[in-house]
Amino acid sequence: MTKKSLNEKIAELDTLTNWFYGEEFSLDQATEKYKAAVTLAKEIEEDLKNLKNEITIIDKDFKEE
C-alpha cells in the first residue's frame, strides 16, 4: 500500500467532511464516516507536527551557517 501524501490526506478529509453536508448523507453511514475523518485528522496532525519539526531543524542548521 502506498503512503498518502499530506495533500492527499487533506483532500480526503475535505471529501469526508463535505459528505456530511451533501445529499448522500445517511445516519447509517455517519458513524463510520466520522471515525474515518477523526483518524485521518489525527494522521494529518501528526504529519504537520513532523513537518514543523523538520523545518525547525533546517532553520536551526541554516542559522548556524
DOVOMI-318185 format. One record per atom (N, C-alpha, C): residue in three letters; x, y, z. Coordinates in steps of 0.1 Angstrom, whole numbers, plus 5000, padded with zeros to 4 digits. Last residue first. Layout:
N
ALAXYZ/...
! end
This chain:
65
GLU524952845100/GLU525952865089/GLU526453005087/GLU522952855118/GLU524352825123/GLU525352845112/LYS520652885103/LYS521153005111/LYS522552975116/PHE520452635092/PHE520652745083/PHE521252865091/ASP519852475114/ASP521052455107/ASP521452575098/LYS517352595120/LYS518452595130/LYS519752575123/ASP515952515098/ASP516052665101/ASP517252675111/ILE515952245100/ILE516552305088/ILE516852455091/ILE514552215124/ILE515852165123/ILE516652235111/THR512052325116/THR512752385127/THR514252345127/ILE511252145097/ILE511552285093/ILE512352355104/GLU510851925113/GLU511851915102/GLU512252055098/ASN508752005129/ASN510051975135/ASN511151975124/LYS506752045109/LYS507252155117/LYS508652125123/LEU506551775101/LEU506951875091/LEU507451995099/ASN505451665124/ASN506751615119/ASN507351715109/LYS503051805125/LYS503951815136/LYS505351775132/LEU501851715102/LEU502151855103/LEU503151885114/ASP501451445108/ASP502351485097/ASP502751625098/GLU499751475130/GLU501051415132/GLU501951455121/GLU497451585116/GLU498051655127/GLU499551605130/ILE496951375099/ILE497351505093/ILE498051585104/GLU496151175117/GLU497251155108/GLU497851285103/LYS493851305127/LYS494951275136/LYS496251245128/ALA492251305105/ALA492651435111/ALA493851415120/LEU491851025101/LEU492551105091/LEU493051235097/THR490350975124/THR491550905122/THR492450985112/VAL488051135118/VAL488851165130/VAL490251095129/ALA487151015095/ALA487551155095/ALA488451185106/ALA486450765104/ALA487450775094/ALA487950915093/LYS484350845122/LYS485550775127/LYS486750785117/TYR482550945103/TYR483051025114/TYR484350965119/LYS481850725088/LYS482550835081/LYS483250925092/GLU480650565108/GLU481750515101/GLU482550625094/THR478450735115/THR479450695125/THR480750645118/ALA477050755090/ALA477650875097/ALA478750835107/GLN475550555078/GLN477050565075/GLN477750675083/ASP473050595088/ASP473650465089/ASP475150465087/LEU472350855082/LEU472750825096/LEU473350695097/SER473750985052/SER472750895059/SER473250865073/PHE474251205025/PHE474351185040/PHE473251085044/GLU474051284999/GLU474251145002/GLU474351105016/GLU473951564998/GLU472651494997/GLU472751345000/GLY476251695023/GLY475751665010/GLY474451585010/TYR477551725046/TYR476651835042/TYR475951805029/PHE479151505049/PHE478151535060/PHE477151645056/TRP480851535028/TRP479851435027/TRP478751455037/ASN482751715037/ASN481651765027/ASN480551665026/THR484351545051/THR483551645058/THR482451705049/LEU485451385030/LEU484651325041/LEU483851425048/THR486851575015/THR485751495009/THR484851435020/ASP488651665034/ASP487751755029/ASP486551685023/LEU490151425037/LEU489351475048/LEU488351575044/GLU491251415011/GLU490351305015/GLU489451355027/ALA492851645012/ALA491751635002/ALA490751525006/ILE494651565032/ILE493751685034/ILE492551675024/LYS495851345019/LYS495051325032/LYS494151445034/GLU497151474998/GLU496051374995/GLU495251345008/ASN498951635012/ASN497851695004/ASN496751595001/LEU500551435023/LEU499751525032/LEU498651595024/SER500251125006/SER500851255009/SER499951335018/LYS500050785016/LYS499450905011/LYS500251025015/LYS501950505007/LYS501650605017/LYS501150735011/THR500650224991/THR501350344990/THR500950445001/MET500849885000/MET500050005000/MET500950125000/
! end
